[in-house]
């Protein structure tokens, strides 16, 4: 069994925030793959289902971001999981909007949700880093992550979420390259033949005008001989 954890803050006030992209991912996976209805447990919202052959628990901690580890640790101990069975989806300031990376282990890079999970379960879990871009200055970060995604972000955000939904079974099976490929196909779909520019082709040569047929010579032999010596 695996546990997918999406990070965010509970309540309608935060639902559209950049900081809540982890919650958005789990909602997409649950919807796409027919998971059970959400229910309250482990200081969060959980839903169970299958991704391919793998049984997966989805968890959205409702402890607020900086105490996410409390919920994750409680669920992990209840199901007798290890940190290696956990994959966390979270917003990433250091990646451009729409980009994502998969990694295991490492530091929390100042992310309060990851910092809390480190404290409660260690750092051996995997995480999917979801790029939201950086506001440019450190003092703007807190306000930036707690703002809703802009309207201009909706297209790439929708494609990103759908791509993660498509590739979730591959991620659960440990095929990270196929997972990333599924996301990439949503973000940069293959160009159809209709959209391909026509190949340069030389203009066809104009058909040569048909040669005039030679008229038959109806002169008599004697006339031809006379004409020859004129």
C-alpha positions in Angstrom: 0.0 0.0 0.0 1.1 3.5 -0.8 0.1 6.8 0.6 -0.1 9.9 -1.6 -0.1 13.1 0.5 -1.2 16.5 -0.9 -0.2 19.6 1.0 -2.4 22.6 1.5 -4.5 24.5 4.0 -8.1 23.5 4.9 -11.2 25.6 4.1 -12.8 27.4 1.2 -10.7 30.5 1.9 -7.5 28.7 0.8 -8.9 26.3 -1.8 -7.6 28.2 -4.9 -4.3 29.2 -3.4 -1.0 28.3 -5.0 0.0 26.7 -1.7 -2.9 24.3 -2.1 -1.8 22.7 -5.4 -1.2 19.5 -3.5 -4.8 19.3 -2.5 -5.8 20.0 -6.1 -3.7 17.0 -7.3 -5.3 14.6 -5.0 -8.8 15.7 -5.9 -7.9 15.1 -9.6 -6.5 11.6 -8.9 -9.6 10.7 -6.8 -11.9 11.9 -9.5 -10.1 10.3 -12.4 -9.7 6.9 -10.8 -12.9 6.4 -9.0 -11.6 6.6 -5.4 -13.9 6.2 -2.4 -15.7 9.4 -1.0 -13.5 11.5 1.2 -13.9 11.0 5.0 -12.4 12.6 8.0 -9.6 10.7 9.7 -6.0 11.2 10.9 -6.6 14.9 11.3 -7.3 15.1 7.6 -9.4 13.9 4.7 -8.7 10.5 3.3 -9.9 8.5 0.3 -8.9 4.9 -0.7 -8.7 3.3 -4.1 -6.5 1.6 -6.6 -4.0 2.9 -9.1 -3.3 0.0 -11.4 -2.5 -3.0 -9.2 -1.5 -0.8 -6.2 -3.8 0.0 -3.3 -3.4 3.7 -2.5 -4.5 6.0 0.3 -4.9 9.7 -0.5 -4.4 12.0 2.5 -5.1 15.8 2.7 -3.9 17.0 6.1 -6.2 19.5 7.7 -3.8 20.6 10.4 -2.7 23.6 8.4 0.5 23.6 6.4 3.0 24.0 9.2 1.7 21.0 11.1 1.1 18.6 8.2 3.5 16.0 9.6 1.1 15.3 12.5 -1.5 14.0 10.2 1.0 12.1 7.9 2.7 10.5 10.9 -0.6 9.3 12.4 -1.8 7.7 9.2 1.6 6.1 8.5 1.7 4.5 11.9 -1.9 3.3 11.6 -1.3 1.5 8.3 2.1 0.3 9.3 3.7 2.1 6.4 7.3 3.3 6.1 8.5 6.7 4.8 9.4 4.9 1.6 5.7 4.2 1.0 4.8 7.9 1.0 4.8 10.3 -1.9 4.1 14.0 -1.1 2.8 16.5 -3.6 3.7 20.1 -2.8 4.2 23.5 -4.3 7.7 24.5 -5.4 8.8 28.1 -5.7 12.1 27.2 -7.4 10.5 25.6 -10.4 8.8 27.5 -13.2 5.0 27.3 -13.3 3.9 24.0 -14.9 7.2 22.2 -14.3 7.5 19.3 -11.9 10.2 17.0 -10.6 10.2 13.8 -8.7 12.8 13.1 -6.0 13.3 11.0 -2.9 14.9 12.3 0.3 16.8 15.5 0.7 16.0 18.7 2.6 12.8 20.7 3.0 14.2 23.9 1.4 12.3 26.0 3.9 8.9 24.6 2.9 6.9 24.5 6.2 4.8 21.5 5.2 7.9 19.4 4.4 9.7 20.7 7.5 6.8 19.3 9.6 6.8 16.0 7.8 10.6 15.7 8.3 10.0 16.2 12.0 7.4 13.4 12.2 8.5 10.7 9.7 12.0 11.6 8.6 13.2 12.6 5.2 13.2 9.3 3.2 9.8 9.8 1.6 9.4 10.8 -2.0 8.0 14.1 -3.2 6.6 15.5 -6.4 7.7 19.1 -6.6 5.0 21.2 -8.5 6.4 24.4 -9.9 4.4 27.6 -9.1 7.2 30.1 -9.9 8.8 32.7 -7.6 7.5 36.3 -7.0 11.0 37.6 -7.3 11.8 38.8 -3.8 11.9 36.8 -0.6 9.6 39.2 1.3 6.8 38.6 -1.2 6.8 34.8 -0.9 4.3 34.5 2.0 1.7 36.6 0.3 2.4 35.0 -3.1 1.8 31.4 -2.1 -1.4 32.4 -0.2 -2.9 34.0 -3.3 -5.1 32.2 -5.8 -3.7 31.1 -9.1 -4.2 33.9 -11.7 -6.6 33.4 -14.6 -3.6 33.3 -16.9 -2.4 30.2 -15.0 -5.6 28.2 -15.5 -4.7 26.5 -18.8 -1.3 25.1 -17.7 -2.7 24.3 -14.3 -5.5 22.3 -15.8 -3.1 20.5 -18.1 -0.7 19.7 -15.3 -3.4 18.3 -13.0 -4.9 16.2 -15.8 -1.4 14.9 -16.7 -0.8 13.9 -13.1 -4.1 12.1 -13.1 -3.2 10.3 -16.3 0.2 9.2 -15.0 -0.7 8.4 -11.3 -0.8 4.6 -11.9 2.8 4.8 -13.3 3.9 6.8 -10.3 2.4 4.2 -7.9 4.2 1.5 -9.8 7.6 3.3 -9.5 7.8 4.1 -13.2 8.7 7.7 -12.7 9.8 8.2 -16.3 6.4 7.1 -17.6 4.7 9.3 -15.1 6.7 12.3 -16.2 6.0 11.4 -19.9 2.2 11.3 -19.2 2.4 14.8 -17.7 4.5 16.1 -20.6 2.0 14.8 -23.1 -0.7 16.9 -21.6 1.5 20.0 -21.3 3.0 19.7 -24.8 0.7 17.4 -26.8 2.1 15.9 -30.0 1.3 18.0 -33.0 -1.3 16.4 -35.2 -0.7 16.0 -38.9 -3.3 18.7 -39.5 -1.1 21.2 -37.6 2.1 20.3 -39.3 3.4 22.8 -41.8 3.1 21.5 -45.4 6.4 20.4 -46.7 8.1 22.7 -49.2 7.3 21.3 -52.6 8.5 22.5 -56.0 5.7 23.8 -58.1 4.7 21.4 -60.7 6.0 22.3 -64.1 3.4 23.5 -66.5 2.4 20.8 -68.9 4.2 21.3 -72.2 1.9 22.3 -75.0 1.1 19.5 -77.2 3.2 19.6 -80.4 1.2 20.3 -83.6 0.6 17.3 -85.7 2.5 17.2 -89.1 0.2 17.6 -92.0 0.4 14.7 -94.5 2.1 15.5 -97.7 -0.4 14.9 -100.5 1.8 16.0 -103.4 2.5 13.6 -106.3 5.9 12.1 -106.8 6.4 14.2 -109.9 5.4 17.4 -108.1 7.8 16.6 -105.2 10.6 16.2 -107.8 9.7 19.5 -109.5 9.6 21.3 -106.2 12.9 19.9 -105.1 14.7 21.5 -108.1 13.0 24.8 -108.0 
